Amino acid sequence: MNRAGARPRICVLIPVGKMFDEVYVAVEASTRELGAECERVAAEFSEQSALTRAQAQIADTSIVIADITARNPNVLYQIGYAHALRKPVLLLTQHGEDLPFDRAEHRIVIYAGSIAALKEELRINLRNMLAPASESGRAKQGTPEAAANGQMAAPVPSTARERFFSIFGDIMQAHGQQHYGTVRLENENTFVVGNQDFSLALVEDLVRRARGLGIRLKLL
């Protein structure tokens, strides 16, 4: 367990390889930007000592980030261990078909080989996961009661993903749809939504609202 007052610790479970080295660099940069410590856990543990060390790292972490691209068996084992310890886990994968879990039950980032997209999604997800429980009251800001008490209004969405869901989130919820792919702004009025598997009915509703607001949607 992390010591009180210490910086949050994040361990990263990723396979060996140049591609995954780049993923780790992106994760490390994002975690340090948010004031957390980052540590890579060995994905190969043919010896008991290596396995014991990996388990200790997972047990002593605040958050686990795991790349399940290609379903590396050792990484999947480590994820199972983290789940058994009830650790918050953020899953990364290049391809949606690599997901062995129900998307609706886990935090998942599908980055399609784009390190830039991965960094953006990491910042959003980790910021939410690292937010202390004491900040939960911020959700009340921006309500009529908060305004009456002179409290600060709800913050304006700052990222493309936050802006997208501030505009279309209710439609997504009405269709019971979650999106774990990328969202970026091509320009001020054009959203580019990647790795989407939306139903036709949902797409029609999204496009209808976008037209009414003078917004363009590009669904990749």
C-alpha positions, 0 to 999 in steps of 0.5 A: 500500500502506498504511504500517506502523502506519497505520490501515486504509483502507477505500474505498467504491464506491457510486452517486450518489443520496440513498439511497446517501448514507445507505448511505455514512453508515452505512459511515463510522460503522461503519468509524470505530467500528472505528478505520479510515479511510473514503473514498468513491470517485467512481462517475462517471469520464467523464474519465481523471483521475477514473478514474486517481484511483479506481484509485489509491484502490482500490490504496491501500486495505485493504478495499473496500466496494461497493454493487451495488444496480441493478448500476451499471456503473461500480461493477462495473468498480471491483469488477473492478479491486479483484478484480484487485488481490486486495483484500478486497471486501465487497458490499452490495445491497438485493436478492438478485436484484442479485447478479451473483456466486456468493453462496458465493464472496463476502462479501455483505450484503443489507440490504433497505433497512434502514440499521439492519440494514446497520450491524449486518452491517457491524460484524460483517463488518468486525470479522472482515475487519480482525482481524490475522492474529496474532489467529488464535490466538484460535480455539484459546481455549475448547478443552480444551487451552486450558482445561488451560493456564488460557487464556480460554474462547471469548467468548460470542456478542454479536450476534444473528447470532453467537448464531444461528450458534452454535446453528444453524451446524452445521445450516446447514453440513450443508445446505451453506447460507449466509445473507447476510441479516439476523438480529435478536432480537425478544426473548430467545428469538425470532430473526427471519431476513430475506432467507432462501432456505432449502430446506424440508429445512433449515427443518424441521431448524432448526425441530426444533432450535429447538423442542427448545431452546425458541426461536422462529424467524421466517423472513421 
